[in-house]
Amino acid sequence: MLRSATDVAVAFSNNRAEQDTRVIKTKTEVSGGFRTLKGAQAFLVIRGNISAVRKNGLCASQSLYDALLGSPWTPALTN
């Protein structure tokens, strides 16, 4: 937390996993859940893609557009 006070490139919280799951919890509380398993799976695939794209500093809307055109973004493989 103190590091984020002096360096704006460092996030205030490093708990991205908790922040990512909070979206799902809020969605189920507000709408009461998903109607079908397929709908829930589609939502999670899209949210997972958006989260990964943002973590890599890319534009989420452009990434979704590219995915709909058949060329989804994938992270580079590292050895």
PDB file of N, CA, C and O in Angstrom:
ATOM      1  N   MET A   1       0.824  -1.183   0.000  1.00  0.00           N
ATOM      2  CA  MET A   1       0.000   0.000   0.000  1.00  0.00           C
ATOM      3  C   MET A   1       0.871   1.251   0.000  1.00  0.00           C
ATOM      4  O   MET A   1       0.563   2.212  -0.704  1.00  0.00           O
ATOM      5  N   LEU A   2       1.947   1.255   0.773  1.00  0.00           N
ATOM      6  CA  LEU A   2       2.812   2.428   0.819  1.00  0.00           C
ATOM      7  C   LEU A   2       3.524   2.647  -0.515  1.00  0.00           C
ATOM      8  O   LEU A   2       3.777   3.785  -0.910  1.00  0.00           O
ATOM      9  N   ARG A   3       3.844   1.561  -1.199  1.00  0.00           N
ATOM     10  CA  ARG A   3       4.501   1.685  -2.500  1.00  0.00           C
ATOM     11  C   ARG A   3       3.593   2.407  -3.494  1.00  0.00           C
ATOM     12  O   ARG A   3       4.066   3.206  -4.301  1.00  0.00           O
ATOM     13  N   SER A   4       2.287   2.127  -3.436  1.00  0.00           N
ATOM     14  CA  SER A   4       1.356   2.765  -4.369  1.00  0.00           C
ATOM     15  C   SER A   4       1.211   4.258  -4.097  1.00  0.00           C
ATOM     16  O   SER A   4       0.785   5.004  -4.979  1.00  0.00           O
ATOM     17  N   ALA A   5       1.556   4.702  -2.902  1.00  0.00           N
ATOM     18  CA  ALA A   5       1.484   6.128  -2.579  1.00  0.00           C
ATOM     19  C   ALA A   5       2.586   6.910  -3.272  1.00  0.00           C
ATOM     20  O   ALA A   5       2.420   8.097  -3.556  1.00  0.00           O
ATOM     21  N   THR A   6       3.721   6.254  -3.550  1.00  0.00           N
ATOM     22  CA  THR A   6       4.846   6.953  -4.168  1.00  0.00           C
ATOM     23  C   THR A   6       5.032   6.615  -5.640  1.00  0.00           C
ATOM     24  O   THR A   6       5.699   7.354  -6.365  1.00  0.00           O
ATOM     25  N   ASP A   7       4.451   5.511  -6.090  1.00  0.00           N
ATOM     26  CA  ASP A   7       4.597   5.089  -7.482  1.00  0.00           C
ATOM     27  C   ASP A   7       3.216   4.822  -8.064  1.00  0.00           C
ATOM     28  O   ASP A   7       2.573   3.837  -7.702  1.00  0.00           O
ATOM     29  N   VAL A   8       2.752   5.686  -8.962  1.00  0.00           N
ATOM     30  CA  VAL A   8       1.400   5.555  -9.513  1.00  0.00           C
ATOM     31  C   VAL A   8       1.250   4.338 -10.432  1.00  0.00           C
ATOM     32  O   VAL A   8       0.125   3.950 -10.746  1.00  0.00           O
ATOM     33  N   ALA A   9       2.344   3.736 -10.863  1.00  0.00           N
ATOM     34  CA  ALA A   9       2.266   2.548 -11.710  1.00  0.00           C
ATOM     35  C   ALA A   9       1.894   1.302 -10.918  1.00  0.00           C
ATOM     36  O   ALA A   9       1.483   0.295 -11.494  1.00  0.00           O
ATOM     37  N   VAL A  10       2.038   1.368  -9.597  1.00  0.00           N
ATOM     38  CA  VAL A  10       1.714   0.233  -8.737  1.00  0.00           C
ATOM     39  C   VAL A  10       0.268   0.368  -8.278  1.00  0.00           C
ATOM     40  O   VAL A  10      -0.141   1.425  -7.796  1.00  0.00           O
ATOM     41  N   ALA A  11      -0.502  -0.704  -8.429  1.00  0.00           N
ATOM     42  CA  ALA A  11      -1.904  -0.683  -8.025  1.00  0.00           C
ATOM     43  C   ALA A  11      -2.023  -0.590  -6.512  1.00  0.00           C
ATOM     44  O   ALA A  11      -1.161  -1.077  -5.782  1.00  0.00           O
ATOM     45  N   PHE A  12      -3.101   0.043  -6.045  1.00  0.00           N
ATOM     46  CA  PHE A  12      -3.328   0.177  -4.610  1.00  0.00           C
ATOM     47  C   PHE A  12      -3.506  -1.193  -3.962  1.00  0.00           C
ATOM     48  O   PHE A  12      -3.026  -1.439  -2.855  1.00  0.00           O
ATOM     49  N   SER A  13      -4.203  -2.077  -4.667  1.00  0.00           N
ATOM     50  CA  SER A  13      -4.418  -3.433  -4.162  1.00  0.00           C
ATOM     51  C   SER A  13      -3.865  -4.415  -5.181  1.00  0.00           C
ATOM     52  O   SER A  13      -4.046  -4.232  -6.385  1.00  0.00           O
ATOM     53  N   ASN A  14      -3.201  -5.441  -4.711  1.00  0.00           N
ATOM     54  CA  ASN A  14      -2.681  -6.434  -5.642  1.00  0.00           C
ATOM     55  C   ASN A  14      -3.574  -7.672  -5.676  1.00  0.00           C
ATOM     56  O   ASN A  14      -3.173  -8.704  -6.215  1.00  0.00           O
ATOM     57  N   ASN A  15      -4.760  -7.585  -5.118  1.00  0.00           N
ATOM     58  CA  ASN A  15      -5.649  -8.726  -5.062  1.00  0.00           C
ATOM     59  C   ASN A  15      -6.621  -8.715  -6.243  1.00  0.00           C
ATOM     60  O   ASN A  15      -7.828  -8.556  -6.061  1.00  0.00           O
ATOM     61  N   ARG A  16      -6.087  -8.884  -7.446  1.00  0.00           N
ATOM     62  CA  ARG A  16      -6.910  -8.873  -8.656  1.00  0.00           C
ATOM     63  C   ARG A  16      -7.875 -10.054  -8.703  1.00  0.00           C
ATOM     64  O   ARG A  16      -8.966  -9.932  -9.260  1.00  0.00           O
ATOM     65  N   ALA A  17      -7.498 -11.183  -8.134  1.00  0.00           N
ATOM     66  CA  ALA A  17      -8.390 -12.346  -8.148  1.00  0.00           C
ATOM     67  C   ALA A  17      -9.672 -12.040  -7.384  1.00  0.00           C
ATOM     68  O   ALA A  17     -10.762 -12.391  -7.834  1.00  0.00           O
ATOM     69  N   GLU A  18      -9.549 -11.399  -6.250  1.00  0.00           N
ATOM     70  CA  GLU A  18     -10.742 -11.038  -5.476  1.00  0.00           C
ATOM     71  C   GLU A  18     -11.592 -10.026  -6.233  1.00  0.00           C
ATOM     72  O   GLU A  18     -12.819 -10.116  -6.227  1.00  0.00           O
ATOM     73  N   GLN A  19     -10.952  -9.074  -6.878  1.00  0.00           N
ATOM     74  CA  GLN A  19     -11.690  -8.070  -7.628  1.00  0.00           C
ATOM     75  C   GLN A  19     -12.416  -8.696  -8.812  1.00  0.00           C
ATOM     76  O   GLN A  19     -13.528  -8.284  -9.142  1.00  0.00           O
ATOM     77  N   ASP A  20     -11.805  -9.681  -9.451  1.00  0.00           N
ATOM     78  CA  ASP A  20     -12.437 -10.346 -10.589  1.00  0.00           C
ATOM     79  C   ASP A  20     -13.640 -11.172 -10.160  1.00  0.00           C
ATOM     80  O   ASP A  20     -14.641 -11.212 -10.876  1.00  0.00           O
ATOM     81  N   THR A  21     -13.565 -11.829  -9.012  1.00  0.00           N
ATOM     82  CA  THR A  21     -14.694 -12.631  -8.556  1.00  0.00           C
ATOM     83  C   THR A  21     -15.817 -11.774  -7.983  1.00  0.00           C
ATOM     84  O   THR A  21     -16.962 -12.223  -7.931  1.00  0.00           O
ATOM     85  N   ARG A  22     -15.519 -10.573  -7.561  1.00  0.00           N
ATOM     86  CA  ARG A  22     -16.548  -9.684  -7.033  1.00  0.00           C
ATOM     87  C   ARG A  22     -17.597  -9.369  -8.092  1.00  0.00           C
ATOM     88  O   ARG A  22     -18.774  -9.225  -7.760  1.00  0.00           O
ATOM     89  N   VAL A  23     -17.201  -9.261  -9.350  1.00  0.00           N
ATOM     90  CA  VAL A  23     -18.142  -8.999 -10.440  1.00  0.00           C
ATOM     91  C   VAL A  23     -19.179 -10.111 -10.523  1.00  0.00           C
ATOM     92  O   VAL A  23     -20.367  -9.840 -10.697  1.00  0.00           O
ATOM     93  N   ILE A  24     -18.747 -11.343 -10.402  1.00  0.00           N
ATOM     94  CA  ILE A  24     -19.653 -12.483 -10.483  1.00  0.00           C
ATOM     95  C   ILE A  24     -20.607 -12.482  -9.292  1.00  0.00           C
ATOM     96  O   ILE A  24     -21.804 -12.717  -9.456  1.00  0.00           O
ATOM     97  N   LYS A  25     -20.090 -12.224  -8.111  1.00  0.00           N
ATOM     98  CA  LYS A  25     -20.923 -12.196  -6.912  1.00  0.00           C
ATOM     99  C   LYS A  25     -21.970 -11.097  -7.003  1.00  0.00           C
ATOM    100  O   LYS A  25     -23.127 -11.316  -6.645  1.00  0.00           O
ATOM    101  N   THR A  26     -21.582  -9.924  -7.474  1.00  0.00           N
ATOM    102  CA  THR A  26     -22.526  -8.820  -7.639  1.00  0.00           C
ATOM    103  C   THR A  26     -23.585  -9.171  -8.669  1.00  0.00           C
ATOM    104  O   THR A  26     -24.764  -8.880  -8.467  1.00  0.00           O
ATOM    105  N   LYS A  27     -23.184  -9.786  -9.760  1.00  0.00           N
ATOM    106  CA  LYS A  27     -24.134 -10.178 -10.814  1.00  0.00           C
ATOM    107  C   LYS A  27     -25.180 -11.146 -10.261  1.00  0.00           C
ATOM    108  O   LYS A  27     -26.368 -10.997 -10.548  1.00  0.00           O
ATOM    109  N   THR A  28     -24.761 -12.121  -9.483  1.00  0.00           N
ATOM    110  CA  THR A  28     -25.718 -13.086  -8.947  1.00  0.00           C
ATOM    111  C   THR A  28     -26.617 -12.459  -7.882  1.00  0.00           C
ATOM    112  O   THR A  28     -27.774 -12.861  -7.752  1.00  0.00           O
ATOM    113  N   GLU A  29     -26.123 -11.496  -7.126  1.00  0.00           N
ATOM    114  CA  GLU A  29     -26.944 -10.839  -6.111  1.00  0.00           C
ATOM    115  C   GLU A  29     -27.973  -9.906  -6.736  1.00  0.00           C
ATOM    116  O   GLU A  29     -29.111  -9.843  -6.270  1.00  0.00           O
ATOM    117  N   VAL A  30     -27.592  -9.186  -7.776  1.00  0.00           N
ATOM    118  CA  VAL A  30     -28.486  -8.216  -8.393  1.00  0.00           C
ATOM    119  C   VAL A  30     -29.565  -8.903  -9.229  1.00  0.00           C
ATOM    120  O   VAL A  30     -30.748  -8.587  -9.101  1.00  0.00           O
ATOM    121  N   SER A  31     -29.159  -9.836 -10.079  1.00  0.00           N
ATOM    122  CA  SER A  31     -30.131 -10.460 -10.981  1.00  0.00           C
ATOM    123  C   SER A  31     -30.668 -11.782 -10.455  1.00  0.00           C
ATOM    124  O   SER A  31     -31.581 -12.355 -11.049  1.00  0.00           O
ATOM    125  N   GLY A  32     -30.119 -12.275  -9.354  1.00  0.00           N
ATOM    126  CA  GLY A  32     -30.585 -13.536  -8.800  1.00  0.00           C
ATOM    127  C   GLY A  32     -29.917 -14.747  -9.407  1.00  0.00           C
ATOM    128  O   GLY A  32     -30.316 -15.878  -9.129  1.00  0.00           O
ATOM    129  N   GLY A  33     -28.921 -14.536 -10.220  1.00  0.00           N
ATOM    130  CA  GLY A  33     -28.199 -15.654 -10.829  1.00  0.00           C
ATOM    131  C   GLY A  33     -28.399 -15.718 -12.332  1.00  0.00           C
ATOM    132  O   GLY A  33     -28.860 -14.763 -12.957  1.00  0.00           O
ATOM    133  N   PHE A  34     -28.052 -16.838 -12.887  1.00  0.00           N
ATOM    134  CA  PHE A  34     -28.157 -17.036 -14.325  1.00  0.00           C
ATOM    135  C   PHE A  34     -29.317 -17.990 -14.609  1.00  0.00           C
ATOM    136  O   PHE A  34     -29.625 -18.856 -13.790  1.00  0.00           O
ATOM    137  N   ARG A  35     -29.945 -17.835 -15.744  1.00  0.00           N
ATOM    138  CA  ARG A  35     -31.071 -18.713 -16.101  1.00  0.00           C
ATOM    139  C   ARG A  35     -30.592 -20.087 -16.542  1.00  0.00           C
ATOM    140  O   ARG A  35     -31.240 -21.093 -16.255  1.00  0.00           O
ATOM    141  N   THR A  36     -29.473 -20.136 -17.231  1.00  0.00           N
ATOM    142  CA  THR A  36     -28.974 -21.418 -17.718  1.00  0.00           C
ATOM    143  C   THR A  36     -27.480 -21.535 -17.444  1.00  0.00           C
ATOM    144  O   THR A  36     -26.788 -20.536 -17.247  1.00  0.00           O
ATOM    145  N   LEU A  37     -27.004 -22.758 -17.434  1.00  0.00           N
ATOM    146  CA  LEU A  37     -25.572 -23.003 -17.273  1.00  0.00           C
ATOM    147  C   LEU A  37     -24.810 -22.438 -18.467  1.00  0.00           C
ATOM    148  O   LEU A  37     -23.720 -21.887 -18.307  1.00  0.00           O
ATOM    149  N   LYS A  38     -25.376 -22.572 -19.651  1.00  0.00           N
ATOM    150  CA  LYS A  38     -24.724 -22.058 -20.861  1.00  0.00           C
ATOM    151  C   LYS A  38     -24.557 -20.534 -20.798  1.00  0.00           C
ATOM    152  O   LYS A  38     -23.531 -20.000 -21.220  1.00  0.00           O
ATOM    153  N   GLY A  39     -25.562 -19.846 -20.274  1.00  0.00           N
ATOM    154  CA  GLY A  39     -25.473 -18.392 -20.115  1.00  0.00           C
ATOM    155  C   GLY A  39     -24.398 -18.001 -19.123  1.00  0.00           C
ATOM    156  O   GLY A  39     -23.662 -17.039 -19.343  1.00  0.00           O
ATOM    157  N   ALA A  40     -24.305 -18.748 -18.025  1.00  0.00           N
ATOM    158  CA  ALA A  40     -23.274 -18.481 -17.025  1.00  0.00           C
ATOM    159  C   ALA A  40     -21.888 -18.707 -17.613  1.00  0.00           C
ATOM    160  O   ALA A  40     -20.974 -17.916 -17.378  1.00  0.00           O
ATOM    161  N   GLN A  41     -21.728 -19.778 -18.374  1.00  0.00           N
ATOM    162  CA  GLN A  41     -20.436 -20.069 -18.984  1.00  0.00           C
ATOM    163  C   GLN A  41     -20.042 -18.993 -19.988  1.00  0.00           C
ATOM    164  O   GLN A  41     -18.878 -18.596 -20.040  1.00  0.00           O
ATOM    165  N   ALA A  42     -20.989 -18.521 -20.782  1.00  0.00           N
ATOM    166  CA  ALA A  42     -20.702 -17.462 -21.757  1.00  0.00           C
ATOM    167  C   ALA A  42     -20.281 -16.180 -21.044  1.00  0.00           C
ATOM    168  O   ALA A  42     -19.330 -15.517 -21.459  1.00  0.00           O
ATOM    169  N   PHE A  43     -20.990 -15.833 -19.969  1.00  0.00           N
ATOM    170  CA  PHE A  43     -20.650 -14.642 -19.197  1.00  0.00           C
ATOM    171  C   PHE A  43     -19.228 -14.735 -18.649  1.00  0.00           C
ATOM    172  O   PHE A  43     -18.465 -13.771 -18.710  1.00  0.00           O
ATOM    173  N   LEU A  44     -18.881 -15.905 -18.113  1.00  0.00           N
ATOM    174  CA  LEU A  44     -17.557 -16.070 -17.513  1.00  0.00           C
ATOM    175  C   LEU A  44     -16.445 -16.065 -18.551  1.00  0.00           C
ATOM    176  O   LEU A  44     -15.353 -15.570 -18.273  1.00  0.00           O
ATOM    177  N   VAL A  45     -16.693 -16.600 -19.733  1.00  0.00           N
ATOM    178  CA  VAL A  45     -15.691 -16.562 -20.805  1.00  0.00           C
ATOM    179  C   VAL A  45     -15.428 -15.116 -21.219  1.00  0.00           C
ATOM    180  O   VAL A  45     -14.277 -14.713 -21.389  1.00  0.00           O
ATOM    181  N   ILE A  46     -16.494 -14.345 -21.378  1.00  0.00           N
ATOM    182  CA  ILE A  46     -16.343 -12.943 -21.787  1.00  0.00           C
ATOM    183  C   ILE A  46     -15.649 -12.140 -20.695  1.00  0.00           C
ATOM    184  O   ILE A  46     -14.738 -11.367 -20.989  1.00  0.00           O
ATOM    185  N   ARG A  47     -16.064 -12.309 -19.433  1.00  0.00           N
ATOM    186  CA  ARG A  47     -15.437 -11.580 -18.334  1.00  0.00           C
ATOM    187  C   ARG A  47     -13.974 -11.978 -18.167  1.00  0.00           C
ATOM    188  O   ARG A  47     -13.127 -11.133 -17.878  1.00  0.00           O
ATOM    189  N   GLY A  48     -13.678 -13.257 -18.349  1.00  0.00           N
ATOM    190  CA  GLY A  48     -12.292 -13.712 -18.247  1.00  0.00           C
ATOM    191  C   GLY A  48     -11.420 -13.088 -19.313  1.00  0.00           C
ATOM    192  O   GLY A  48     -10.283 -12.698 -19.050  1.00  0.00           O
ATOM    193  N   ASN A  49     -11.958 -12.993 -20.522  1.00  0.00           N
ATOM    194  CA  ASN A  49     -11.214 -12.374 -21.621  1.00  0.00           C
ATOM    195  C   ASN A  49     -10.972 -10.901 -21.335  1.00  0.00           C
ATOM    196  O   ASN A  49      -9.860 -10.403 -21.513  1.00  0.00           O
ATOM    197  N   ILE A  50     -12.004 -10.208 -20.896  1.00  0.00           N
ATOM    198  CA  ILE A  50     -11.870  -8.776 -20.597  1.00  0.00           C
ATOM    199  C   ILE A  50     -10.835  -8.563 -19.496  1.00  0.00           C
ATOM    200  O   ILE A  50     -10.002  -7.661 -19.590  1.00  0.00           O
ATOM    201  N   SER A  51     -10.884  -9.382 -18.463  1.00  0.00           N
ATOM    202  CA  SER A  51      -9.935  -9.251 -17.359  1.00  0.00           C
ATOM    203  C   SER A  51      -8.494  -9.472 -17.823  1.00  0.00           C
ATOM    204  O   SER A  51      -7.597  -8.706 -17.470  1.00  0.00           O
ATOM    205  N   ALA A  52      -8.282 -10.521 -18.612  1.00  0.00           N
ATOM    206  CA  ALA A  52      -6.931 -10.818 -19.096  1.00  0.00           C
ATOM    207  C   ALA A  52      -6.410  -9.722 -20.015  1.00  0.00           C
ATOM    208  O   ALA A  52      -5.238  -9.355 -19.945  1.00  0.00           O
ATOM    209  N   VAL A  53      -7.265  -9.209 -20.861  1.00  0.00           N
ATOM    210  CA  VAL A  53      -6.864  -8.151 -21.795  1.00  0.00           C
ATOM    211  C   VAL A  53      -6.476  -6.887 -21.025  1.00  0.00           C
ATOM    212  O   VAL A  53      -5.450  -6.271 -21.312  1.00  0.00           O
ATOM    213  N   ARG A  54      -7.291  -6.511 -20.061  1.00  0.00           N
ATOM    214  CA  ARG A  54      -6.993  -5.309 -19.273  1.00  0.00           C
ATOM    215  C   ARG A  54      -5.704  -5.458 -18.480  1.00  0.00           C
ATOM    216  O   ARG A  54      -4.934  -4.505 -18.365  1.00  0.00           O
ATOM    217  N   LYS A  55      -5.460  -6.648 -17.931  1.00  0.00           N
ATOM    218  CA  LYS A  55      -4.239  -6.887 -17.165  1.00  0.00           C
ATOM    219  C   LYS A  55      -2.999  -6.765 -18.043  1.00  0.00           C
ATOM    220  O   LYS A  55      -1.905  -6.496 -17.547  1.00  0.00           O
ATOM    221  N   ASN A  56      -3.170  -6.962 -19.347  1.00  0.00           N
ATOM    222  CA  ASN A  56      -2.049  -6.852 -20.273  1.00  0.00           C
ATOM    223  C   ASN A  56      -2.004  -5.491 -20.956  1.00  0.00           C
ATOM    224  O   ASN A  56      -1.248  -5.296 -21.908  1.00  0.00           O
ATOM    225  N   GLY A  57      -2.808  -4.554 -20.473  1.00  0.00           N
ATOM    226  CA  GLY A  57      -2.742  -3.178 -20.949  1.00  0.00           C
ATOM    227  C   GLY A  57      -3.361  -2.941 -22.317  1.00  0.00           C
ATOM    228  O   GLY A  57      -3.006  -1.976 -22.993  1.00  0.00           O
ATOM    229  N   LEU A  58      -4.276  -3.799 -22.735  1.00  0.00           N
ATOM    230  CA  LEU A  58      -4.921  -3.651 -24.034  1.00  0.00           C
ATOM    231  C   LEU A  58      -6.336  -3.122 -23.869  1.00  0.00           C
ATOM    232  O   LEU A  58      -6.873  -3.100 -22.762  1.00  0.00           O
ATOM    233  N   CYS A  59      -6.929  -2.702 -24.960  1.00  0.00           N
ATOM    234  CA  CYS A  59      -8.290  -2.164 -24.962  1.00  0.00           C
ATOM    235  C   CYS A  59      -9.290  -3.321 -25.013  1.00  0.00           C
ATOM    236  O   CYS A  59      -9.259  -4.136 -25.935  1.00  0.00           O
ATOM    237  N   ALA A  60     -10.172  -3.388 -24.021  1.00  0.00           N
ATOM    238  CA  ALA A  60     -11.132  -4.489 -23.929  1.00  0.00           C
ATOM    239  C   ALA A  60     -12.125  -4.476 -25.080  1.00  0.00           C
ATOM    240  O   ALA A  60     -12.443  -5.533 -25.626  1.00  0.00           O
ATOM    241  N   SER A  61     -12.618  -3.311 -25.459  1.00  0.00           N
ATOM    242  CA  SER A  61     -13.614  -3.259 -26.535  1.00  0.00           C
ATOM    243  C   SER A  61     -13.006  -3.684 -27.870  1.00  0.00           C
ATOM    244  O   SER A  61     -13.667  -4.367 -28.652  1.00  0.00           O
ATOM    245  N   GLN A  62     -11.785  -3.301 -28.140  1.00  0.00           N
ATOM    246  CA  GLN A  62     -11.124  -3.718 -29.383  1.00  0.00           C
ATOM    247  C   GLN A  62     -10.879  -5.224 -29.375  1.00  0.00           C
ATOM    248  O   GLN A  62     -11.012  -5.886 -30.404  1.00  0.00           O
ATOM    249  N   SER A  63     -10.525  -5.753 -28.226  1.00  0.00           N
ATOM    250  CA  SER A  63     -10.293  -7.189 -28.109  1.00  0.00           C
ATOM    251  C   SER A  63     -11.574  -7.983 -28.348  1.00  0.00           C
ATOM    252  O   SER A  63     -11.551  -9.012 -29.024  1.00  0.00           O
ATOM    253  N   LEU A  64     -12.681  -7.513 -27.800  1.00  0.00           N
ATOM    254  CA  LEU A  64     -13.966  -8.191 -28.034  1.00  0.00           C
ATOM    255  C   LEU A  64     -14.368  -8.110 -29.499  1.00  0.00           C
ATOM    256  O   LEU A  64     -14.872  -9.080 -30.065  1.00  0.00           O
ATOM    257  N   TYR A  65     -14.146  -6.965 -30.105  1.00  0.00           N
ATOM    258  CA  TYR A  65     -14.441  -6.792 -31.533  1.00  0.00           C
ATOM    259  C   TYR A  65     -13.610  -7.762 -32.369  1.00  0.00           C
ATOM    260  O   TYR A  65     -14.134  -8.414 -33.271  1.00  0.00           O
ATOM    261  N   ASP A  66     -12.318  -7.855 -32.071  1.00  0.00           N
ATOM    262  CA  ASP A  66     -11.446  -8.782 -32.795  1.00  0.00           C
ATOM    263  C   ASP A  66     -11.885 -10.230 -32.590  1.00  0.00           C
ATOM    264  O   ASP A  66     -11.839 -11.030 -33.524  1.00  0.00           O
ATOM    265  N   ALA A  67     -12.308 -10.565 -31.380  1.00  0.00           N
ATOM    266  CA  ALA A  67     -12.761 -11.936 -31.095  1.00  0.00           C
ATOM    267  C   ALA A  67     -14.010 -12.264 -31.900  1.00  0.00           C
ATOM    268  O   ALA A  67     -14.148 -13.379 -32.405  1.00  0.00           O
ATOM    269  N   LEU A  68     -14.912 -11.312 -32.023  1.00  0.00           N
ATOM    270  CA  LEU A  68     -16.130 -11.540 -32.811  1.00  0.00           C
ATOM    271  C   LEU A  68     -15.826 -11.703 -34.300  1.00  0.00           C
ATOM    272  O   LEU A  68     -16.576 -12.356 -35.025  1.00  0.00           O
ATOM    273  N   LEU A  69     -14.735 -11.112 -34.744  1.00  0.00           N
ATOM    274  CA  LEU A  69     -14.322 -11.258 -36.142  1.00  0.00           C
ATOM    275  C   LEU A  69     -13.515 -12.526 -36.379  1.00  0.00           C
ATOM    276  O   LEU A  69     -13.146 -12.825 -37.515  1.00  0.00           O
ATOM    277  N   GLY A  70     -13.238 -13.277 -35.309  1.00  0.00           N
ATOM    278  CA  GLY A  70     -12.547 -14.557 -35.452  1.00  0.00           C
ATOM    279  C   GLY A  70     -11.067 -14.548 -35.160  1.00  0.00           C
ATOM    280  O   GLY A  70     -10.388 -15.545 -35.406  1.00  0.00           O
ATOM    281  N   SER A  71     -10.540 -13.441 -34.637  1.00  0.00           N
ATOM    282  CA  SER A  71      -9.120 -13.414 -34.284  1.00  0.00           C
ATOM    283  C   SER A  71      -8.952 -12.934 -32.846  1.00  0.00           C
ATOM    284  O   SER A  71      -8.525 -11.801 -32.618  1.00  0.00           O
ATOM    285  N   PRO A  72      -9.285 -13.789 -31.866  1.00  0.00           N
ATOM    286  CA  PRO A  72      -9.191 -13.379 -30.466  1.00  0.00           C
ATOM    287  C   PRO A  72      -7.751 -13.188 -30.021  1.00  0.00           C
ATOM    288  O   PRO A  72      -6.834 -13.817 -30.549  1.00  0.00           O
ATOM    289  N   TRP A  73      -7.567 -12.314 -29.045  1.00  0.00           N
ATOM    290  CA  TRP A  73      -6.251 -12.071 -28.477  1.00  0.00           C
ATOM    291  C   TRP A  73      -5.886 -13.246 -27.583  1.00  0.00           C
ATOM    292  O   TRP A  73      -6.723 -13.742 -26.828  1.00  0.00           O
ATOM    293  N   THR A  74      -4.653 -13.684 -27.667  1.00  0.00           N
ATOM    294  CA  THR A  74      -4.136 -14.704 -26.763  1.00  0.00           C
ATOM    295  C   THR A  74      -2.804 -14.211 -26.225  1.00  0.00           C
ATOM    296  O   THR A  74      -2.044 -13.560 -26.942  1.00  0.00           O
ATOM    297  N   PRO A  75      -2.518 -14.517 -24.968  1.00  0.00           N
ATOM    298  CA  PRO A  75      -1.238 -14.061 -24.403  1.00  0.00           C
ATOM    299  C   PRO A  75      -0.067 -14.780 -25.054  1.00  0.00           C
ATOM    300  O   PRO A  75      -0.186 -15.919 -25.505  1.00  0.00           O
ATOM    301  N   ALA A  76       1.059 -14.093 -25.092  1.00  0.00           N
ATOM    302  CA  ALA A  76       2.267 -14.687 -25.660  1.00  0.00           C
ATOM    303  C   ALA A  76       2.774 -15.784 -24.730  1.00  0.00           C
ATOM    304  O   ALA A  76       2.701 -15.656 -23.508  1.00  0.00           O
ATOM    305  N   LEU A  77       3.278 -16.844 -25.307  1.00  0.00           N
ATOM    306  CA  LEU A  77       3.848 -17.936 -24.523  1.00  0.00           C
ATOM    307  C   LEU A  77       5.250 -17.548 -24.071  1.00  0.00           C
ATOM    308  O   LEU A  77       6.046 -17.028 -24.853  1.00  0.00           O
ATOM    309  N   THR A  78       5.538 -17.806 -22.805  1.00  0.00           N
ATOM    310  CA  THR A  78       6.873 -17.538 -22.275  1.00  0.00           C
ATOM    311  C   THR A  78       7.503 -18.841 -21.845  1.00  0.00           C
ATOM    312  O   THR A  78       6.811 -19.760 -21.407  1.00  0.00           O
ATOM    313  N   ASN A  79       8.791 -18.920 -21.965  1.00  0.00           N
ATOM    314  CA  ASN A  79       9.514 -20.148 -21.571  1.00  0.00           C
ATOM    315  C   ASN A  79      10.071 -20.023 -20.197  1.00  0.00           C
ATOM    316  O   ASN A  79      10.706 -20.953 -19.702  1.00  0.00           O
TER     317      ASN A  79
END
